[in-house]
């Protein structure tokens, strides 16, 4: 699993960023090459001021510990964004 942050969206006092999983698979034969990519959200983080909340793609809440297990330092990184 390759996790990364998408570009942070800023609207008024809100900051929204998705933590996503991206995979790329390639294969070949003697006559062709095939490449397949997939990107899917793992978590959505929403910050308003100093308050940060995280959610799974199905809307279920996630804790700071849940996020830190997936991507160490993510919570503080989002809080530090201007």
PAKEMAR-173122 format. One record per residue: residue number from 1; residue in one letter; x, y, z of N, C-alpha, C in turn. Coordinates in steps of 0.2 Angstrom, whole numbers. Layout:
BEGIN
NUM a X Y Z X Y Z X Y Z
...
***
This chain:
BEGIN
1 x 4 -6 0 0 0 0 5 6 0
2 x 3 11 -5 7 17 -5 2 23 -3
3 x 3 25 3 -1 31 5 2 38 4
4 x -3 42 2 0 49 1 -6 54 2
5 x -5 60 3 -10 65 4 -11 68 -3
6 x -18 69 -5 -20 73 -10 -19 80 -9
7 x -20 85 -14 -19 92 -13 -24 94 -8
8 x -22 98 -3 -27 101 2 -32 106 -1
9 x -38 105 0 -43 110 -2 -44 115 3
10 x -45 121 2 -46 127 6 -52 130 4
11 x -57 131 9 -63 135 8 -65 138 14
12 x -65 145 14 -66 148 21 -62 146 26
13 x -65 144 32 -61 142 38 -59 134 37
14 x -61 131 32 -60 124 32 -54 122 28
15 x -51 116 30 -46 113 26 -48 106 25
16 x -48 103 19 -50 96 18 -44 93 14
17 x -42 87 17 -37 83 13 -39 76 13
18 x -38 72 8 -39 65 8 -32 61 8
19 x -32 56 12 -26 52 13 -28 46 8
20 x -24 45 3 -26 40 -2 -21 34 -3
21 x -23 29 -6 -19 23 -7 -19 22 -15
22 x -13 22 -18 -12 22 -25 -8 15 -26
23 x -11 12 -31 -7 6 -34 -6 6 -41
24 x -1 4 -44 0 3 -51 3 -4 -53
25 x 0 -7 -57 2 -14 -59 3 -14 -67
26 x 9 -17 -69 10 -17 -76 12 -24 -78
27 x 10 -26 -84 12 -33 -86 13 -32 -94
28 x 16 -37 -96 18 -37 -104 17 -44 -107
29 x 17 -44 -113 17 -50 -117 22 -48 -122
30 x 23 -53 -127 28 -51 -132 26 -46 -137
31 x 19 -45 -137 16 -40 -142 13 -34 -138
32 x 12 -34 -132 9 -28 -129 11 -27 -122
33 x 10 -21 -119 11 -19 -112 5 -16 -110
34 x 3 -18 -104 -3 -16 -101 -1 -13 -94
35 x -4 -7 -92 -3 -4 -86 -10 -2 -83
36 x -11 -3 -77 -17 -2 -73 -16 2 -67
37 x -19 7 -65 -18 11 -59 -25 12 -56
38 x -24 12 -49 -30 13 -45 -29 18 -39
39 x -33 23 -38 -32 27 -32 -38 27 -28
40 x -38 26 -22 -44 26 -18 -43 29 -11
41 x -48 33 -8 -47 36 -2 -47 31 4
42 x -43 32 9 -42 28 15 -45 32 21
43 x -44 39 20 -47 43 26 -48 50 23
44 x -52 54 26 -53 61 24 -52 65 31
45 x -48 70 30 -47 74 36 -49 81 35
46 x -53 83 40 -56 90 39 -54 94 45
47 x -51 100 44 -49 104 49 -53 111 49
48 x -55 113 55 -58 120 55 -54 123 61
49 x -50 128 60 -46 131 65 -41 126 68
50 x -41 125 74 -37 120 78 -40 113 79
51 x -47 113 76 -50 106 77 -49 102 71
52 x -47 96 72 -46 91 66 -50 85 67
53 x -54 83 62 -58 77 63 -56 73 57
54 x -57 66 57 -55 61 52 -61 56 51
55 x -62 54 45 -67 50 43 -65 44 38
56 x -67 39 39 -66 33 34 -71 35 28
57 x -69 32 22 -73 34 16 -81 33 17
58 x -83 28 21 -90 27 22 -93 32 27
59 x -89 36 30 -91 41 35 -90 40 42
60 x -88 34 44 -87 32 50 -81 36 53
61 x -81 39 59 -76 43 62 -69 39 63
62 x -64 42 63 -57 39 64 -54 43 69
63 x -50 40 74 -46 43 79 -40 46 77
64 x -36 50 81 -30 52 79 -25 46 79
65 x -26 41 83 -22 35 83 -23 31 77
66 x -29 30 74 -30 27 68 -26 30 62
67 x -26 37 62 -23 40 57 -15 39 57
68 x -13 40 63 -6 39 65 -3 32 63
69 x -7 27 64 -5 20 62 -5 20 54
70 x -9 23 51 -9 23 43 -3 27 41
71 x -2 33 44 3 38 41 6 42 47
72 x 11 40 50 14 43 55 16 50 54
73 x 14 55 58 15 62 57 9 66 53
74 x 4 62 51 -1 65 47 -5 70 51
75 x -7 68 57 -11 73 61 -8 79 62
76 x -2 79 64 2 86 65 3 90 59
77 x 4 86 53 5 89 47 -1 93 44
78 x -7 90 45 -13 94 43 -14 100 48
79 x -13 99 54 -14 104 59 -9 110 58
80 x -3 109 55 2 114 54 1 118 47
81 x -3 115 43 -4 118 36 -8 125 37
82 x -6 130 34 -9 137 34 -15 137 31
***
